[in-house]
Amino acid sequence: MKRTRIPAYVNHGRWVADCPACRTGLQLPRGPRQVKAEFVQVSDACVSCEYPIQVVMPEDADLIDNALASRRLMVNRNWYPHESVGDLLAENLLHLESVS
């Protein structure tokens, strides 16, 4: 069965993706054990509704993580696919008080 490709994004410092069928938020593994690949599969299907999915990670996920890591508050660590790493760095400069 063909899986629907869904983009990953960062919300409050967590990599997540939303199931297009039931809108369940799927938290994605990141850190030392993460497999560096274009696709990270939590499973072949949503854990709530079993809709077939394939999560798409951005190629520059490590750069995104680095740009967000300098933000002191987790609630300020957000990234969406329409934003570039440059956008994140510019936001960091605009809001120096929330960046360590």
C-alpha positions in Angstrom: 0.0 0.0 0.0 1.3 3.5 -0.9 2.1 5.6 2.1 1.4 9.4 2.3 4.5 11.5 2.7 4.1 14.0 5.6 6.7 16.7 6.5 8.4 16.8 9.9 8.5 20.0 11.9 9.8 21.2 15.3 7.4 22.2 18.0 8.8 23.3 21.5 12.0 21.5 20.7 10.5 18.2 19.6 10.5 16.9 16.0 7.0 15.9 15.2 4.7 15.1 12.2 0.9 15.2 12.0 -1.1 12.3 10.6 -3.2 13.7 7.7 -6.1 11.4 8.5 -6.6 11.9 12.3 -4.2 14.7 13.1 -2.4 12.7 15.8 1.0 14.3 16.5 3.8 11.8 16.1 7.0 12.5 18.0 10.1 11.6 16.0 13.3 10.2 17.3 16.2 12.7 17.3 19.6 12.6 19.0 22.6 10.3 19.2 20.7 7.2 18.0 18.9 8.8 15.2 19.4 7.3 11.8 20.6 10.0 9.3 18.3 9.5 6.4 15.9 11.4 4.3 13.0 9.4 5.7 12.5 8.6 9.3 9.7 6.0 9.8 8.1 5.9 13.2 6.2 3.0 11.7 4.5 2.3 8.4 1.3 3.7 9.8 -0.1 6.2 12.3 -0.2 4.8 15.8 -3.8 6.0 16.3 -5.6 5.3 13.1 -3.2 3.1 11.1 -3.2 5.4 8.1 -0.2 4.6 6.0 2.5 7.4 6.3 6.1 8.2 5.5 7.6 11.0 7.5 9.9 13.3 5.4 12.8 14.9 7.4 14.5 18.0 5.9 18.1 17.5 4.6 19.3 20.2 6.9 17.8 18.9 10.1 21.1 19.1 12.0 21.5 22.8 11.1 17.9 23.4 12.2 18.7 21.7 15.5 21.8 23.8 16.0 20.0 27.1 15.3 17.2 26.2 17.7 19.6 24.9 20.4 20.8 28.4 21.2 17.3 29.4 22.3 17.0 29.2 26.1 13.3 28.5 26.3 11.9 25.3 24.7 8.7 27.1 23.8 10.8 29.2 21.4 12.3 26.2 19.6 10.0 25.9 16.7 10.6 25.4 13.0 8.2 24.8 10.0 9.1 23.5 6.5 8.5 26.9 4.9 11.4 28.4 7.0 15.1 28.3 6.2 18.0 27.9 8.5 18.7 31.6 7.7 15.3 32.5 8.9 16.0 30.9 12.2 19.3 32.6 12.6 17.7 36.0 11.8 15.1 35.3 14.4 17.8 34.5 16.9 19.4 37.9 16.2 16.1 39.7 16.6 15.4 38.1 19.9 18.8 38.1 21.6 17.2 38.0 25.1 15.8 34.5 24.5 19.0 33.2 23.1 21.8 32.0 25.3 
